[in-house]
Amino acid sequence: MEAERRRGGGGAGGLLVVLAALLLAMASGARAWAHHGHGGVGAGSVAGAGERRYMDLAMRRMESVRSSFGARRDLATSTASSRVYHVTDYGADPTGGADATAAINKAIADAFRRPSNATMTGGIPDLGGAEIHLDGGSYLLKGPLTLPASGGGNFKIHSGSLRAADDFPTDRYLIELSAKAAGGGGGSPALSYYYEYVTLRDLMLDCNYRGGGVSVVDSLRVGVDNCYVVHFVTDGVAVSGGHETFIRNTFLGQHMTAGGDSGERGFTGTGIRLDGNDNSVSDVVVFSAATGIMVTGGANTISGVHCYNKATGFGGTGIYLKVPGLTQTWVTNCYMDYTGIVAEDPVLLHVSSSFFLGDANVVLKAVNGVARGVQIVGNLFNGRGKGVDIVQLDGKFATVEQVYVQQNAATGMTVRSTSARGTAEGNGSSWTVDFSPVLLFPDRISHVQYSLVAGNAFPGHTLRNVSGNQVVIATDAAVSATVHVLVDQNSS
């Protein structure tokens, strides 16, 4: 044991020894400087004063270091000078052995004490960058962590794990940004927001199949960044109302799996639910859930997402856009892995530069039969040779305007498009070009352009018929000719 102590003594003791040696070396250096650097009258008194000054400095440094490694920080003094609130100072058990709900909520309540009269949007108090620091611990929660209904902004919770207890409420979330959940009423005086610029970062949230991970309600500019949310039965992250919640660099899964899970048919829950406008999901993986991302609000962006939750063949959906009539959603640079995209009555929808694997595709689902301002362009599809359409219709669309499904490439699947080119050649007076194997919408050709090449002959010719996605060109005399046809399904 003595040998162990001599070898450097782990922890604070060892560091104190090292610092003491360094500080004493400083004092010795000062003494040497005083003795040898100044000769003549008064050198002794100067040396003595210098030595005492550096020795006093060394002792003060030692005392400062010793106090920093002492017992738990005194809340009365630490919170007065710092806006970082360590939950272990409030008695939260970082080993997960005891319920930490009350302790962490007390730390949150203290962090919501206003450092000044500064405000943010609509009078939301500016908390000055206050932090709830989880100190890399794992904490057991019997109830949700809630933010005070008084509201606040410029605030962070980070660096630790939260796990729901076996009796955690099944209809709640581990972290709730909701004034109503905290016992408040409506929003701030000017706008209906209570929280602004709240960051949840570097967190692992284990819902223990009892509820959800994070609920963001009527909040403004919230960041969920570098989180890992598992074992939820409702939603991993749920956003309701508010504006500009950014979910980034985050992993979500109901079950801990890396694909090929034998229980995949039984996956339930939703990875991310966006019931609001102007939100962004980027660089996110949803590795198990019935639905990867459910969108019920407009004007949201989704990019860099990898969904391999429940496969479409098992009844799952990667991204479900349930915003009929005003979708206003951008989906770009995503990887849809055996699970596809469904959009109800898409209006202003853009899907591009994405990769679809295992017969994953885009389904346009008719509610009122309107598709307007849709761009599904520049995507890659890799299927299993079963002839699944890359873009598929579910129901009938009466209104089709500015719908562009084109420039996609596929193998093992059937390419569908809203525009197509075709050629027919032969000797006769009628030429038919059948576009039904290619065009997306049945029996709909709104525009036709054609040219007839008949060598030295100059027959009269006309567009005779357009029906069943077939174009018929006729001449007034039998000739040997080639007909080139370009069609489009948009009505404007």
N, C-alpha and C positions, 0 to 999 in steps of 0.2 A: 504494500500500500504506500509506504514511504517513497519507494522508487517511482510509483505512479505519480505521486504529488510532485516529485522532483522533475519528472519528465514534462511538466508544463501545465498540469492542473487544468482540466477542461473548463470551459465556461468563463464566467466573470472573473473568478479568482486568477486564472491563468493570464487573462488580459490585463488585470490590475498589476500583476508582477511585471509584465512586459512594459506597461506604461510607466510604472515606477522607475524601472531601470533607465528608460529613455529620459524621463524628467530629471533623474539624478545626474545622468550624463550631461544634460543641459546645464545643470547647476555647476558641475565640475568644469565644464568648458568655460562657463562664465568666470569661475574662480581663476582658472589658468589665464584667461584673457586679462583679468584684473591684475594678477601678479606680474605677468611678463609683458603685457602690452603697455604698461605705464611705469616708468621709472621716476626717480627723483622724489622731491618732497611731497608728502601726502599720499604716496602710492599705497601704503598700508591701509590708510583710512578709506581710500577709494575702493581698494580690493575688498575690504570688509563690507562696505555698503553694497557693492555689486553682488557679492556672494549672498548676503542676506536677502537682497531683492529677488534673485533667481531661486533661492531656496523657498522663499515665501510663495513665489509663483508656482513652483513644483508642488508644494503642499496644497495650494488651492486647486490645481489641476487634479491631483489625486482625489481630493474630496469630491470634486464634481463628478469624476468617473465613478467613484464608489457609490454616490447617491443615485446615479443613473441605473445601477445594477441592484438597487435595493428592492424593497417589497413593492407591492402593487402601487401604481401611481395614485397620488392623492387627487381625487376627482375635483375637489374644490380649487386646487391650484392649477392642475393640468388643463382643465377646460377653460379656465380664465385666460390662458395665454395661447391655447391651441384650438383649432377647429377640427382636429382629428380625434375621433371618439373611438377608443379601443373597447370592444364589447367585453373583453376579459376583465377590464377594469370595473365592469358592472356586475361581475359574477357569472357571466355566461361560461358554461363548461365547454371548452374547445375540443373535448374528446367525444362529445355526443352522448355522454352517459346520463345527463340530466336535462330537463326541459330548459331551453334558453330563451323562450319566447318573451317573457316579461323583461328579462335583462336587456335583450337587444332592442325591444320597443322603448325601454327607458333611455337607452343611448340615442335612439332616433329622436325621441322627444327633446332631449337636451340639445341635440344638433339643430333642432328647429327653433331654438332661441335666437332671435334676430341679433346679429352683431352691429347693425346700424339701421338707419331708416331708409336705406336704399331699396328700391323696388324694381321689379321686372314688369312684364306685360300685364296690363290690367291691375296693377297694384300688388302683384304677387311678391311677397318678401324675398329679398336677395339674401341667401344664407351664407354668402361669401366663400363658397367652395368647401363647405363642411363635408367631412368624410366619416362614414361608418366603416371602420376597419375591422375585418374579421380575423386578422392576424393568422391566416392560413389554418384556421381551425375547422372542425366539423361540428355543427350545432344541430341539436334535436329541437324541433318545433311542434308544439301541440296546437298552436294556432298561428294565423298569418301575421307577418310583419306588416304593419300599417303605418302610413304617414299621417301626422296630425291633420285634422280637418281645417286648421287655420291656414294651411297652405304654405308653400315655400318653393324656392328654386335655387339653382346653382348648388347641387347637392349630389353626393355619391355614396353608393354601397359597393364594397369590393373585397376581393381576395379571401375567399373562403368557401365552405360548403354548408348547405342548409338541407336538412332531411326531415320530411314529415314523419311525425310519430304515428303509431298504429291507430290512434284515436283522433287524428287530424280530420277536420270537417271535409267531407267529400265534395262540397260545393264551393270551396274557397281556394285561394291561391297562396303559395308560400310568401310571395311579396305582392302587396296590393297598393297601387297608386290610385286610390279612390277616396274622395272626400266623403262619399255616401257610406262606404264601408267603415270609415273612421268615425262615423256619427255626425257628419256634416250635412249641409243641405245642398244648395245649388252651387254655382260657380262664383268667381271673384266679381267684384262690383261691375267692372267694365266688360269682361268677357266670361264665358262659362268655363274657366280653367282654374284649377287650384295649384297645379304643379307645373314647373317649367325647368328645362335643362337639368333633368335628373338622369344620372348615369348609373347603370347597373353593369358592373364589369368584373371579369375574372371570377365568375361564380359557378359552382356546380350546384344544381337544384335537383334533389331527388324527391319526387312527389310521393313515392312509396305507394303508388296506385290508390291515392286517397283524394286527389283533387288536381289542381293545375299548378303551373310554375310561376308565371308572372301575369298580373292583370294591370293594364294601363288604361285608366278611364278618364276621359275629358282632361287630358294632360297635353302639354305643349313641349315639343322638341325634347323628347326622351330618347336616350340611347341605351340599347341592350347590346352589349359588346363583349365578345369572347366569353360566352356562357355555354354551359353544357346542361341541358334540361332533359331529365329522364323520368320514366315511370309515372307519367301523367295519365289520367283517365278522361279529363276534359280537354284542356288546351295546354300546350307547352307555354306559349305566349299569346295572350289575348289582348287586343287593342280595341277599345270602344270609344268612339267620338274623338275629340281632340284633333291635333294636327302634328304631323312630322315626327312620328315615332320611327327611329331607325334601328333595325335589327340586323346586326352585322357579325360576321365571323363566329357564328354560333351553331351548335350541334343540338338536334332535338330528336328524341326517340322514345316511344312508349316502352319498348323493350330493348334491352341491351343486346344488340345483334349487329353483325356486319354483313347481313344478307344471307339468303338461303335458309331462313328460319322456318322450322317445321310448323310453328304456330302462326305463320303469316296470315292465314285465312281469318284468324280471330283477332287481328289488330283492330283497335278502335281508337277514338280520340282524334284530335287535330293538332298538328305541330304548331302552326301559327294561324291565328284568326285575326283578320283585319276588318273590323266593322267600323271603318272610318276612312277619312280622306287624307291624301297627301303623305302617305307613309312609304317607307322604303325597306325592302328586304334584300340584302346583298351578301354573297359569299357565305351561304348557309347550307347545311346538310340536314335533311329530314330522313332519318334512316329507319324509322318504324312508326306508323300511325295509319289510321284508315284514310285520312286526308292529310296531305303534306301542308298545303297552304289554302285556307278558305278565305276568299275575298268577298265581302258584302258591302264595301264602300268604294267610291270611285277615285280616280286620280292617284293610283298607287303604282310604284315601280318595283319590279322583281328582276334581279340580275345575279348571275353567278351562282344559282341555286342548284343543288344536286338532290333530287327526290328519288329515293328508292324505298319508299314506304310500301304499303300494301299494293300489290300489282293490280293493274286494271282487270286482268283475267280473274282475280279473286274479289273484285268489287271495289277496289281502291281507286283513289284519284290523287294525282300529284298536285296539281293546282286547279282549284275550282273557283271560277269567276262567276259568282252568283249576284250579278249586278245588271239585270236585264234592262236594256234601253239606254244605259249610259255607263258603259264599262270603264272607259278612260284608264286603261291599264297597259303598261309596257312590260313585256317579258322578253328578256334578252340574255344571251350567253348562258343558258341553263342546260342542265343535263337531266333529261327525263328518262329514268332508268326503269323500264317495264311499267311505268305508271304515267298517264298522260295529262293533258290539259282539257278541261271542260269549260265552255263559256256560254252562258245563257243570253240569247238575243244580243249578240255582241255589237256595241256601238262605240267606235273609237277604241279599237284593240290592235295592238302591235305585238307580233311574235316573230323574232328573228334570231339568226346566228345561234341556234340551239341544236342540241343533239338528242335524238329520240331513239332509244334502244329497246329491242324486244317487243315490237309491235306497239309501242307507245305512240300515241298520235294526238291530234287536236280534234275535239268534238265540238261542233257548233249546235247548241240545243235550242230549239224554237220554243218560245213562250208565247209571244205575240207575233212571231214570224217576221222579225225585223233584223236585218244584218246591214250595217251601214258604217263605212269608214273602217274597214278591217284590212289589216296587212299581215299576211302570214308568208314571209318571204325569206329566202336564203337560209333554210334549215336543212339538216341532214337526218335521214331516217334509216334505221337498220332493223329489218324485221326478220321473221322466222319462216318466210316463204309461204305464208297462208293467204296472201292477197289482201291483207288489211289496208284500207285506205289511209293515206297519211293525214288527210283531213276528212272528217266524216260528219254527215248531217244526222241530227236526231230530231225529226219532225220536219214540217214544211215551212219554207220561208216565202212570204208573199212579197216582201220588199227587200230588194238586193241592190244597194247603191255603194259605189266606190269600195267594192270588195276585191282585194287583190291577193290571190293565192297563186304564187308563181315563183320561179327560180329556186325551187326546192329540189333536192336530189335524194333518191331512195334506192335501197337494195332489199329485196325480199318483201317489198310492200308495193301497193298500187299508188302511183303518183296521180293526184287530183289537182286541177288548176281551174282558174276562172277565165283563162284565155288560152287559146291553142292555135296551132298551125297544122294544116293538113294538105295533102296532095292526092289528086286522082288523075289517072291518065288512061287513054283508050281510044277506040274508034267508035263513034256513035253520036247521038244528039242529046245525051243526058249523062251528067256526072254527079255522083253522090259521095260526099265526104262525111263519114260518121265520127262525131266527136264524143259520143256517149261514154266510151271507155276512159275519157280523160277529164271532161268537164265536171265540176263539182256539183252544181245545181242541176236537177233533172229538167229536161224540156225547157231550157231557158237559154236562148241566144239573143242578145239584144243588139249586137252590132256585127256586121259581116263585111269583110273586104275580100275581093277575089280578083284574080287575073286569069285569062284564058290565052294559052299559047297554041296556035294552030298552024304553024309553019307559014306557008304562002297563002293559006286560005283566010278569008275575012268573013266568017259567018256572023250573023246577028246572034246575040246571046243575052241571057237574063238570069237573075236569081229567081228560080221557080218556086222554091219552098224551103221553109225553115221550121222543122218540127221534130220532136224527139231527139233534139241535139244533133240532127242531121241537116246538112246543107245540100240542096239540089240545084245544080246549074244546068240550064238547057240552051241548046242552039237551034237555029231554024233550019239547019241542014246537018246531015251526018258528016263529021269530019274526024280526022285523027288529031287529038289535042291533049294538052295537059292543063289541069286546073289547079291553081294554088289558092288556098282559102285561109283567112285569118278571122277568128271569132272572139267575141268578148261577152261575158254574161252580165255586165253592169248595165243598168237602165239609164245611167247618166254619166 
